[in-house]
Amino acid sequence: MTPVETEMSDRYKKIQDQVISAAIRSGRDPGEIRILAVSKTVPAPAIQTAIDSGLTLFGENRIQEAREKIKLLHGNFTMHMIGHLQSNKSSDAVKLFDLIHSIDKITTARAINHEAEKTGKVQKILIQIKTVNEDTKSGISPEESLKLAENILSLGNLDLQGVMTIGPLTDDSRVTRRAFRDTSAVLSKINSEFGLNIRVI
């Protein structure tokens, strides 16, 4: 292992330890929590070093950038789409990503389902919930999320794994916690309404 790989591996282990401690404090199973490295704008060699250091889960927000990087990477890794997805990019997204995080419209969900159906893939997705009133944030309102979930569940080539949100840009941890509590509440409502037990937030 190179010095850079050793340093990255040590940092990853430190983050893992922090996550485990936080999970135990909150009564959660640490095994349910996965660490996603946001690799957008990061060059492929640096991502490869991260893979070689033990990281396996990466998030990209641009189709073309992800495609070029994936060609250069090897080993045990998975790519997630973490940015806003236009319906006309659905075909590429289905080919490239294990999980698409940012579904907030039924038109996008249907486009992804259509492309997944063509290839026989069941595409994993998350519903993006808008929990803060910021123009730069995408997502569906908590009030409209149940209807979107219902529509998604009727599509045979989509696998609804859970929900996500992008927290507010603030140093106030109370505001951030409230946004994620609201997101958790949406997931609970979806589970209750449709008899599910999805747990990804």
Secondary structure as GFF3:
##gff-version 3
##sequence-region A 1 201
A	DSSP	alpha_helix	3	25	.	.	.	ID=ss1
A	DSSP	three_ten_helix	30	32	.	.	.	ID=ss2
A	DSSP	beta_strand	37	38	.	.	.	ID=ss3
A	DSSP	alpha_helix	44	52	.	.	.	ID=ss4
A	DSSP	beta_strand	57	60	.	.	.	ID=ss5
A	DSSP	alpha_helix	63	72	.	.	.	ID=ss6
A	DSSP	beta_strand	78	81	.	.	.	ID=ss7
A	DSSP	three_ten_helix	87	89	.	.	.	ID=ss8
A	DSSP	alpha_helix	90	96	.	.	.	ID=ss9
A	DSSP	beta_strand	99	103	.	.	.	ID=ss10
A	DSSP	alpha_helix	106	119	.	.	.	ID=ss11
A	DSSP	beta_strand	123	128	.	.	.	ID=ss12
A	DSSP	alpha_helix	142	153	.	.	.	ID=ss13
A	DSSP	beta_strand	158	164	.	.	.	ID=ss14
A	DSSP	alpha_helix	173	194	.	.	.	ID=ss15
###
